[in-house]
Structure formats: C-alpha cells, structure tokens
Amino acid sequence: MFDCVLLIAGRGTRTNLDYNKAFYEVNKKPLYIMALEQFLKSSYLEKMIVVAASEEIDKVHTQLQNYPQEKVIIVSGGKMRQDSVYEGVKLAKSPYVLIHDGARPFIKLEDIEKVYHAAVLHQAAVLATPLTQSIKEVKNDYIAKSISRENIYLTQTPQALKTDLFLECLNKAYQENYYGTDDVELVEKFSNVKVKIVLGSTDNIKITTPFDLKILSLYEEQSMYRIGHSHDTHRLVKNRKLILGGIEIPHYLGLLGHSDADVVLHVVSEAIIGALGKGDLGTHFPDTDPQYKDIDSKILVQKAYQLARNEGYKINNLDLTVFLEKPILKPYITDMKKNIAKLLECDENQINLKATRGEGLGYIGAEEGISAECVVLLVKE
C-alpha cells in the first residue's frame, strides 16, 4: 500500500498566471484535482496527502469537501519544494510513498500503479521517458560539444519510494543543507539504493509555461463534445400497451419488457450513458431489479440525463430512427419530439426523429418487434 504526497504549494510563476497554476481549471476542474482523482482510483492508495500553501488551505478544503475525507489529508507546505515534500512525507504511514506534482494533471492510473509496483521490488522508482532531442553543451553562447542522448531520460512524477528510506535520505539532505532537483536524487546521493526507471507516458506533462496552457486549451476543446450511440429491440406481444417516445399509441400489440418497454426512450437513455463512457442501460437500470418493474421510461431518461448534467454536459443534438412495420408513426412524431425535448431540457429543433418500415422483411416486416437507434452529441457548458 502507498500514500501519495500531492504538491500544490508552489506558485508556478513561469506560466504568467497571477495565481497558483495548480488551481488552473480545465472543464471547471483544477489541475491538481484531475491528478488527485486518478490516485483515488487506485486500490493500493491509503492516504492522499495534499500539501498546499498555508494561505490556500481553506480554499483546498472547500474544493475537496466532496471527496472521501477518510482518504484526504491537507497540510501546509514549506518554502521550497523539498520542504513541502518533507511536510507531506512526515505524515505518511504506508510502507511506500509516491510524490506527485499537482501540475501534472494527465497522469494515468496504470502508470501510478506501475511505478508503485517497481518501488515495492526496488525500494525506489521513477517514471521517465527517453530524451528524443539533440543535446549540446554551450559555452559563451557557442556549442562546446554535442552530448550523446543515448541512455538519457527525462524524469517525471510520481516518484515512488520506500517511506522509511526516503525519510532517512531527507534528514541527511537537511543535515548537509542539500536540496535536490527531484525526490529520487536524494536516494541516489544519500543511500546505496539504485533507483529503477519505469517507462512513463509523454502525455504526463508538467504545466510550466504559457505554451503548456495552450495545450490545456486544446485538451479542453477536445473534451467539449461526447458522442453516444445505442440500438435496442423489443418484441411485440398481445396484452401490452405500445408506448414510444413517452406516447401511448393505439395498436393491437405492445412491446414486451421489464419496464414499460419504450424502446425509443431506452435508446435515448443508453446513448447518453454511452457518450459519458458509463456502460449501458442494463448497468444502471438492471432488469433484475424490482424497482424498475413496469417503470415509466421517462424516469430512465431523466436519470441518464442527470448523469450528463453532473459532468457539465447538455444536449447539442440527437438523431433517432424507429424501425417498425405498423403503426404509422407520422401522426405522433411531433408529440414524441416534444416529450423528448422536455426530458432533455432542450429545444425541439435539437431532436430529429424519423421512422422507417421493414418492407415486409425480417422481424420488423413480420411485426415481431420494433427497433430504435439513437445518436447523441453532448456538449460541455
């Protein structure tokens, strides 16, 4: 198990922001929280120790109030990065500690656990990527010599260390008034432990300069839109109501299902869930759960849409196709669109709904069932 020390006490003046860059928001989420959420996904994490500037402690408490309080500790940092690391590591109770920069928001769970497992085997490990640019040694503004980039790596965070080993190295560093450029340097200098290199991701950038903020803007634009798709089919049977798009339609057959079997609203719900990357309709509303027996499918749409709203998304547009032989849907399409638009808090012109026949072919043409298909585009507010 490990504790993570998340560093957000620095100022980051090179970004030219007039505030701490760790609080810079992408899609309304501060950079450090983007990183924190990845660590909280790990089953190996015991405590998240957030080291903040003393004047920003209250702000951090407010921003993290909805995260598991039993997992999160917030502590004041020191003057230098190494001092902040020390304040955090002193509180670590787990056998291993991972140090991470709050300005590295794109860390992946797989890399977190990869470097942790390496530390368990080797006592100290660091994520790093091979250098790809040419290196020159310069004197008086002229190239003195070229340096081979072979075996040259750029280190990242998290850096994973055995907790007692790292504390010992930190104490020795303070005794000699030595400040390293990163955490594993202290292990290199003040112990005989060899630090294991773990191949990291080039996505794991540290936000340092105004150009890096432009990269964040591109990321924000890319995550502005989410596309979802769904296809569903229900069998036609006797002694059931035919409900499509929330409208009861007169017909001698109805759709069979655990709920009211509104196949149109089912694909709307599932397309939204899919756009969010949250599985399928059955994951959220299983047909084995008695509470969904004969439920009005409008409720399912509302619940699915609330998931989108919780993440800051709304409907951009939605395209629906219903596949059925009978009845003719044209007289009902306007009311169906009104229903769906109301449920999704959007205009009717954002909903396209059409029907097509099976021309006597397959289960559609034989009136054995009705299918529906939906494509939805969500947009970030």
C-alpha positions, 0 to 999 in steps of 0.5 A: 500500500502507498500514500501519495504526497500531492504538491500544490504549494508552489506558485508556478510563476513561469506560466504568467498566471497571477495565481497558483497554476495548480488551481488552473481549471480545465472543464471547471476542474483544477489541475491538481484535482484531475491528478488527485482523482486518478490516485483515488482510483487506485486500490493500493492508495491509503492516504492522499496527502495534499500539501498546499500553501498555508494561505490556500488551505481553506480554499483546498478544503472547500474544493475537496469537501466532496471527496472521501475525507477518510482518504484526504489529508491537507497540510501546509507546505514549506518554502521550497519544494523539498520542504513541502515534500518533507511536510507531506512525507512526515505524515505518511504511514504506508510502507511506500510513498509516491510524490506527485506534482499537482501540475501534472494533471494527465497522469494515468492510473496504470502508470501510478500503479506501475511505478508503485509496483517497481518501488515495492521490488526496488525500494525506489522508482521513477517514471521517465521517458527517453530524451528524443532531442539533440543535446549540446553543451554551450559555452559563451553562447557557442556549442562546446560539444554535442552530448550523446542522448543515448541512455538519457531520460527525462524524469517525471512524477510520481516518484515512488519510494520506500517511506522509511528510506526516503525519510532517512535520505531527507534528514541527511539532505537537511543535515548537509543543507542539500536540496535536490532537483527531484525526490529520487536524487536524494536516494541516489546521493544519500543511500546505496539504493539504485533507483529503477526507471519505469517507462512513463507516458509523454502525455504526463506533462508538467504545466510550466509555461504559457505554451503548456496552457495552450495545450490545456486549451486544446485538451479542453476543446477536445473534451467539449463534445461526447458522442453516444450511440445505442440500438435496442429491440423489443418484441411485440406481444398481445396484452401490452400497451405500445408506448414510444417516445413517452406516447401511448399509441393505439395498436393491437400489440405492445412491446414486451419488457421489464419496464414499460418497454419504450424502446425509443426512450431506452435508446435515448437513455443508453446513448447518453450513458454511452457518450459519458463512457458509463456502460449501458442501460442494463448497468444502471437500470438492471432488469433484475431489479424490482424497482424498475418493474413496469417503470415509466421510461421517462424516469430512465431518461431523466436519470441518464440525463442527470448523469450528463448534467453532473459532468457539465454536459447538455444536449447539442443534438440527437438523431433517432430512427424507429424501425417498425412495420405498423403503426404509422408513426407520422401522426405522433412524431411531433408529440414524441419530439416534444416529450423528448425535448422536455426530458432533455431540457432542450429545444425541439429543433435539437431532436430529429426523429424519423421512422422507417418500415421493414418492407415486409422483411425480417422481424420488423416486416413480420411485426415481431418487434420494433427497433430504435437507434439513437445518436447523441452529441453532448456538449460541455457548458 
